[in-house]
């Protein structure tokens, strides 16, 4: 068994279609903060948009690659199929009414795995859950005027992997990522990271026969938290020693990363907590300007010309100097 384990989920990255619809939905409908407006470092003609709490704390982050010409994807085996955020325990009814009034594709709240869950889909069909979590004391982001602070999204709660077979993925989660097998209910198995960690749950839904198609409205990868570069380097060495194909360490500006695939095919990332999103702009200005890494800065004019302009949400009054 591995000697290191994740501190929780770091972020989830999905594929969107229209960047403006993406910004409008996640900032104004769901009430997250756009904490970084940058580009896909491997394909800089595509935005990389990060949403989270006030400062973009690890475990609060949902990020997107919006590709205007990408076709719709299809959920299925070998994919991460649901991202769950936590909200206060009494908030699901409020969110259900809000989504209905705004025309969001939303289901009725239900009980699942001893939790109250509200499932909805974003404009591209990405499946997102809100989970009533009484024990999550994170503050979230309270910068949207019509979302009271007592109902604000707190941060990531859980992810769901859809797999043909449980055992290979379960082995990686428990033996290589040092998670606990916490519960089994029908075809759903729950794995947990350290006790008391918010945003530390992985559900595996097994027995999915049809393979998914990664495109618009689906998840690209999920990242787990490493506290520092030394821990991530140790993790990289352990994975290699177990025969897992792991990438080199990448500099993503706001964290360092390694990537590998779990046996079912889902792309996993390990990302460091540091240095964070205030590395290249102050807290009050997060997400207001297009930020590029130093190696892309010489191409700013060309990159900017290839990107559709974005209308950003207004700054909250309490953040205007």
Secondary structure, DSSP 8 states (H G I E B T S, - for coil): --S---SSEEEEEEEES-HHHHHHIIIIIS--EEEEEEEETTEEEEEEEEEESTT--TTSEEEEEE-TT--B-B--BTEEEEEEEEE-TT-HHHHHHHHHHTT-EE---EEETTEEEEEEE-TT--EEEEEE-TT---------TTS-GGG---EEEEEEEEES-HHHHHHIIIIIS--EEEEEETTEEEEE-STT-TT-EEEEEE---SB-B-SBTEEEEEEEEESSHHHHHHHHHHHHHTT------EE-SSSEEEEEE-TTS-EEEEEES-S-GGGSS-GGGTTSSB---HHHHTTHHHHHHHS---------GGG--
